[in-house]
Amino acid sequence: MASVDECRQALRELADRLDRHADVQDKIDLDRTLACRVTDLGTAFRGRISGGRLVDLSDGDDPNAKIALSAGSDDLIALVHGQLDITKALAARRVFIKANPFDLMKLRKLL
């Protein structure tokens, strides 16, 4: 099981990676609040997806987030590092994403 610090660092790495690719991502019209819930650690992170970037990342849950991702700590880290395919993880119920269908289609472009 990964630690809270490792999960936080993985999300920061994801934010950095999205920033580096922002020129392509800017074409993605998506501005939504995000909650990332780490189920096995009982913790959560919140932020915002805006213009293909992950911004305002901080500790704590956002129960009103428009997009909510729930996963175990190891699965979250594997997903961020590209070791876990999101489609397979969703099908195997290792990762859950709550969002409207149109937002999900836009999110696919980011991952």
WOKA-V359399 format. One record per residue. RES is the residue in one small letter. BURIAL is # if it has 16 or more other C-alpha atoms within 10 Angstrom, else .. Layout:
RES,BURIAL
RES,BURIAL
This chain:
m,.
a,.
s,.
v,#
d,.
e,.
c,#
r,#
q,.
a,#
l,#
r,#
e,.
l,#
a,#
d,.
r,.
l,#
d,#
r,.
h,.
a,#
d,.
v,.
q,#
d,.
k,.
i,#
d,.
l,#
d,.
r,#
t,#
l,#
a,#
c,#
r,#
v,#
t,.
d,.
l,.
g,.
t,.
a,#
f,#
r,#
g,#
r,#
i,#
s,#
g,#
g,#
r,#
l,#
v,#
d,.
l,#
s,.
d,.
g,.
d,#
d,#
p,.
n,.
a,#
k,#
i,#
a,#
l,#
s,#
a,#
g,#
s,#
d,#
d,#
l,#
i,#
a,.
l,#
v,#
h,.
g,.
q,.
l,#
d,.
i,#
t,.
k,.
a,.
l,.
a,.
a,.
r,.
r,.
v,#
f,#
i,.
k,.
a,#
n,.
p,.
f,.
d,#
l,.
m,.
k,.
l,#
r,.
k,.
l,.
l,.
